[in-house]
Amino acid sequence: MEEIATHVGMSKRTVYARYEDKGALFKAAVRRAIERYTVPRAALEAVATDDLEETLAAIARLRIANVATPVATKLQRILSAQSYRFPELFKAAFEEGAGPTISFLSDLFVRYSRLGEINVTEPRRAATAFLSLVVGGPARIIVSGNVLDGAEMERHIRFAVGLFLGGVGRR
């Protein structure tokens, strides 16, 4: 707490006036990291095209790049280590951090299903599955401290997007 107080230019007493204990301070710091980790809907809309496959690949690239940021990497490591003590933070990181992407993908899947291009009956579940498929593996590699080769990452993205679209019955 002394180091934190010094770093932010406050006394320990002032820090404790804002946060009742170390746990509350930790939760506030993680919540701040979650806010910084979240990809806003506007960024997702900016990479969307009329081509579903290209849009999904662009979203995958965006999410993987996001996971590779120092804030996101540290956040994932902290959540992995502390989720048993603070399960609500793990849930918040998923719901708030991935929420805008899941919502955007859900809307996309509903739209393309109505057009008859795919068959998705559970858009939110499909969005979550897509993110797990396309981002999960690279995220584990990045969080473990390894670097992803750009060409290999692109092959992974193309394979995962193709596999997903094949699974939802792209016509």
Buried (B, 14 or more C-beta within 10 A) or exposed (E): EEEBBEEEEBEEEEBBEEBEEEEEBBBEBBBEBBEEBBBEBEBBEEBBEEEBBEBBBBBBBBBBBBBBEEBBBBBBEBBEEBBEEBEEBBEBBBEBBBBBBBBBBBBBBBEBBEEEBBBBEEBBEBBBBBBEBBBEBBBEBBBEEEEBEEEEBBEBBBEBBBEBBEBBEBE
